Amino acid sequence: MRLIGKLGEMVWAQWDELRHAAAVIGTALHLCVRPRCWGREVRRAFMQQVVAIGVEPVGLVCGVAVFVGITAVVQLAFWVAEAGQSQMLGRLLVAVVACELAPALIGIVVIVRSGSVMATELGIMKVSGHVHTLDTQETSPFLHLVMPRVLAAAVSAFCLTIVFILVALASGYLFGAMVGKGSRDLLLFADTVSRAVRPKDVIVILSKSILPALFTGALCCISGLGVGESLTDVPQAMQHALVRSVVGLFVICTGVSFLTYL
């Protein structure tokens, strides 16, 4: 009975955390459509987060995309040609690279690189009293600290996913053409891929890039602002946020894939 009780407490705690994250996401999306919520400081905070989450990691993202292009894209092109199914190349590239690898890898980059910083930064602000200062100044901590980070994570993740897809496909084409393992006709390659894109693929890419990023942003903000009065609580909050964000990333991506291929 004690084991069942502990299991029930754990499940209830996870459910409560999920509801909290959903409430933060819903509130951020609700407030972001109100022009009066976008004051000068909020806009500045949003742009700073976009630069930190979506611009600074571009080099890393391009490096990973080149690796994926040289390995996955070239391998797919080679084996499809060997099997005599060249007409399936575009569909496979869209399904594997664009719909599966790109959102998952970008989600990991955002979580590891930006989510940890987000949780740590907010935790230090909480411990140092900066959040309390905002409260005493009748300034909404949610508008100035949470909403810009949650929205910037979503926007940046989507943009980085598009960059990843384009760089991976381009590098795969170039490497394949150089080693003679793929088509050397750029227009034919681009036409093959573009014709393979379906409306549901666009929905999948949007869902897999934006939803996990929203969840990551909300969870990191919750963990960071939920620390106690000691700096020793900050690393624990960061670790908690990263673990939960990675789990959420794979659960969301798996769920979207399952619904797509039903």
Secondary structure per residue as TSV (DSSP state, phi and psi in degrees):
chain	resnum	aa	ss	phi	psi
A	1	M	-	360.0	-37.2
A	2	R	H	-64.4	-38.9
A	3	L	H	-64.2	-42.5
A	4	I	H	-64.0	-38.9
A	5	G	H	-64.0	-42.5
A	6	K	H	-65.9	-38.7
A	7	L	H	-63.4	-41.6
A	8	G	H	-63.9	-40.2
A	9	E	H	-63.9	-39.7
A	10	M	H	-65.9	-44.8
A	11	V	H	-63.1	-42.0
A	12	W	H	-65.5	-38.2
A	13	A	H	-64.5	-41.5
A	14	Q	H	-65.3	-40.5
A	15	W	H	-64.9	-41.3
A	16	D	H	-64.4	-39.1
A	17	E	H	-66.2	-39.3
A	18	L	H	-64.9	-41.8
A	19	R	H	-64.1	-38.9
A	20	H	H	-63.2	-45.4
A	21	A	H	-63.3	-41.4
A	22	A	H	-63.4	-37.7
A	23	A	H	-65.8	-40.4
A	24	V	H	-64.3	-44.5
A	25	I	H	-62.7	-46.4
A	26	G	H	-61.8	-41.5
A	27	T	H	-65.5	-42.1
A	28	A	H	-63.0	-43.5
A	29	L	H	-66.8	-35.6
A	30	H	H	-68.2	-41.0
A	31	L	H	-77.9	-27.2
A	32	C	H	-68.6	-17.8
A	33	V	T	-90.3	1.5
A	34	R	-	-99.5	113.9
A	35	P	G	-57.4	-33.7
A	36	R	G	-69.2	-14.9
A	37	C	G	-82.2	-10.7
A	38	W	-	-100.2	67.2
A	39	G	-	-70.7	176.2
A	40	R	H	-60.4	-45.1
A	41	E	H	-66.6	-35.9
A	42	V	H	-67.7	-43.2
A	43	R	H	-62.6	-40.7
A	44	R	H	-64.3	-43.2
A	45	A	H	-63.8	-39.3
A	46	F	H	-63.1	-46.3
A	47	M	H	-65.0	-38.0
A	48	Q	H	-62.4	-40.2
A	49	Q	H	-69.8	-37.4
A	50	V	H	-62.1	-42.6
A	51	V	I	-63.6	-44.6
A	52	A	I	-68.9	-39.6
A	53	I	I	-90.7	-37.9
A	54	G	I	-107.1	-17.2
A	55	V	I	-106.7	-48.2
A	56	E	T	-61.6	-34.0
A	57	P	T	-84.3	8.3
A	58	V	H	-59.9	-41.0
A	59	G	H	-60.7	-45.3
A	60	L	H	-62.2	-44.1
A	61	V	H	-62.8	-42.5
A	62	C	H	-64.9	-37.7
A	63	G	H	-62.9	-45.2
A	64	V	H	-65.0	-39.1
A	65	A	H	-64.8	-38.7
A	66	V	H	-63.2	-42.2
A	67	F	H	-60.6	-46.0
A	68	V	H	-63.7	-40.1
A	69	G	I	-62.8	-43.3
A	70	I	I	-69.2	-31.9
A	71	T	I	-92.8	-66.9
A	72	A	I	-67.7	-49.1
A	73	V	I	-64.3	-47.4
A	74	V	H	-64.9	-41.1
A	75	Q	H	-62.4	-44.1
A	76	L	H	-61.5	-44.8
A	77	A	H	-62.5	-40.0
A	78	F	H	-67.9	-49.8
A	79	W	H	-73.4	-30.4
A	80	V	H	-65.2	-41.7
A	81	A	H	-65.8	-39.7
A	82	E	H	-63.3	-34.8
A	83	A	T	-83.3	-3.7
A	84	G	T	71.8	26.6
A	85	Q	-	-120.3	47.3
A	86	S	G	-60.7	-25.2
A	87	Q	G	-68.3	-15.3
A	88	M	G	-90.3	-3.8
A	89	L	H	-60.7	-48.8
A	90	G	H	-58.8	-44.7
A	91	R	H	-65.3	-40.0
A	92	L	H	-67.0	-40.6
A	93	L	H	-63.3	-42.5
A	94	V	I	-64.8	-44.9
A	95	A	I	-68.9	-44.4
A	96	V	I	-82.6	-52.2
A	97	V	I	-79.5	-53.5
A	98	A	I	-74.9	-42.4
A	99	C	I	-91.9	-21.7
A	100	E	I	-115.1	-60.7
A	101	L	I	-68.5	-46.2
A	102	A	H	-60.1	-53.7
A	103	P	H	-62.4	-38.2
A	104	A	H	-67.5	-46.2
A	105	L	H	-68.2	-39.5
A	106	I	H	-66.0	-38.4
A	107	G	H	-59.6	-41.5
A	108	I	H	-66.0	-41.4
A	109	V	H	-60.8	-45.2
A	110	V	I	-64.3	-41.7
A	111	I	I	-66.0	-52.3
A	112	V	I	-69.9	-43.5
A	113	R	I	-83.1	-43.2
A	114	S	I	-104.0	-35.0
A	115	G	I	-63.1	-40.8
A	116	S	H	-64.1	-41.9
A	117	V	H	-64.3	-41.0
A	118	M	H	-61.6	-49.9
A	119	A	H	-64.9	-42.2
A	120	T	H	-65.1	-45.3
A	121	E	H	-60.7	-46.7
A	122	L	H	-69.3	-34.7
A	123	G	H	-62.8	-42.5
A	124	I	H	-66.4	-39.1
A	125	M	H	-60.8	-39.3
A	126	K	H	-66.9	-45.7
A	127	V	H	-67.5	-39.0
A	128	S	H	-75.4	-10.1
A	129	G	T	93.4	5.3
A	130	H	H	-65.4	-38.1
A	131	V	H	-65.7	-41.2
A	132	H	H	-63.9	-35.8
A	133	T	H	-63.3	-40.9
A	134	L	H	-61.7	-39.6
A	135	D	H	-62.7	-44.2
A	136	T	H	-68.2	-24.5
A	137	Q	T	-88.3	9.3
A	138	E	T	57.2	35.5
A	139	T	-	-108.4	129.4
A	140	S	-	-71.2	114.4
A	141	P	H	-60.8	-30.8
A	142	F	I	-64.7	-46.3
A	143	L	I	-67.6	-36.6
A	144	H	I	-91.1	-24.7
A	145	L	I	-114.5	-41.1
A	146	V	I	-90.2	-55.9
A	147	M	H	-56.3	-46.2
A	148	P	H	-60.2	-36.8
A	149	R	H	-72.4	-42.4
A	150	V	H	-64.4	-47.6
A	151	L	H	-68.9	-39.9
A	152	A	H	-64.5	-35.7
A	153	A	H	-62.8	-42.9
A	154	A	H	-66.7	-48.4
A	155	V	H	-62.2	-45.4
A	156	S	H	-66.2	-41.3
A	157	A	H	-62.3	-42.0
A	158	F	H	-64.2	-46.4
A	159	C	H	-63.7	-41.6
A	160	L	H	-65.8	-33.6
A	161	T	H	-64.2	-42.9
A	162	I	H	-63.5	-43.7
A	163	V	H	-60.1	-44.0
A	164	F	H	-59.7	-46.9
A	165	I	H	-61.2	-47.4
A	166	L	H	-63.7	-44.8
A	167	V	H	-68.1	-40.7
A	168	A	H	-62.7	-46.0
A	169	L	H	-66.5	-41.8
A	170	A	H	-66.0	-44.9
A	171	S	H	-67.0	-36.8
A	172	G	H	-63.2	-43.0
A	173	Y	H	-62.9	-47.5
A	174	L	H	-63.6	-45.0
A	175	F	H	-67.6	-41.1
A	176	G	H	-62.8	-39.9
A	177	A	H	-66.8	-36.4
A	178	M	H	-68.8	-38.8
A	179	V	H	-93.9	0.9
A	180	G	T	73.9	27.1
A	181	K	S	-106.2	11.1
A	182	G	S	-158.0	-178.6
A	183	S	-	-68.5	139.4
A	184	R	-	-95.3	-0.8
A	185	D	-	-89.3	105.5
A	186	L	H	-62.6	-43.4
A	187	L	H	-64.2	-37.9
A	188	L	H	-65.6	-42.1
A	189	F	H	-63.6	-46.2
A	190	A	H	-64.1	-39.3
A	191	D	H	-67.3	-38.1
A	192	T	H	-62.0	-43.5
A	193	V	H	-71.5	-45.0
A	194	S	H	-64.3	-37.1
A	195	R	H	-69.2	-23.4
A	196	A	H	-82.2	-13.0
A	197	V	-	-75.5	127.6
A	198	R	-	-112.7	161.0
A	199	P	H	-55.2	-38.1
A	200	K	H	-68.9	-25.4
A	201	D	H	-66.6	-38.4
A	202	V	H	-63.0	-41.9
A	203	I	H	-64.6	-40.5
A	204	V	H	-63.2	-45.8
A	205	I	H	-62.9	-43.8
A	206	L	H	-61.0	-46.9
A	207	S	H	-65.2	-45.6
A	208	K	H	-74.2	-20.8
A	209	S	H	-93.3	-37.8
A	210	I	H	-86.7	-46.3
A	211	L	H	-61.5	-48.9
A	212	P	H	-62.1	-34.3
A	213	A	H	-67.6	-40.0
A	214	L	H	-61.0	-44.6
A	215	F	H	-64.0	-42.5
A	216	T	H	-62.3	-47.2
A	217	G	H	-60.4	-45.2
A	218	A	H	-65.0	-44.9
A	219	L	H	-67.3	-39.0
A	220	C	H	-66.9	-37.7
A	221	C	H	-66.4	-43.3
A	222	I	H	-61.9	-45.6
A	223	S	H	-66.5	-42.6
A	224	G	H	-65.1	-44.5
A	225	L	H	-79.6	-8.0
A	226	G	T	-95.5	5.6
A	227	V	-	-71.3	163.2
A	228	G	-	-82.2	-144.6
A	229	E	S	-99.9	4.0
A	230	S	S	-113.5	143.2
A	231	L	T	-66.1	-21.7
A	232	T	T	-68.2	-15.7
A	233	D	H	-78.4	-19.3
A	234	V	H	-65.7	-48.8
A	235	P	H	-60.1	-37.0
A	236	Q	H	-65.2	-40.9
A	237	A	H	-64.3	-39.5
A	238	M	H	-64.9	-45.3
A	239	Q	H	-61.8	-42.9
A	240	H	H	-60.2	-44.9
A	241	A	H	-64.4	-41.7
A	242	L	H	-66.1	-45.3
A	243	V	H	-62.1	-47.6
A	244	R	H	-65.3	-35.1
A	245	S	H	-68.5	-41.4
A	246	V	H	-64.1	-43.8
A	247	V	H	-61.2	-44.5
A	248	G	H	-62.3	-38.7
A	249	L	H	-57.8	-50.6
A	250	F	H	-72.5	-33.2
A	251	V	H	-65.9	-45.1
A	252	I	H	-65.1	-46.5
A	253	C	H	-63.0	-40.7
A	254	T	H	-65.4	-41.7
A	255	G	H	-63.5	-43.0
A	256	V	H	-64.5	-42.2
A	257	S	H	-63.0	-41.5
A	258	F	H	-62.6	-44.6
A	259	L	H	-67.9	-30.9
A	260	T	H	-70.9	-40.2
A	261	Y	-	-97.7	12.3
A	262	L	-	-63.1	360.0
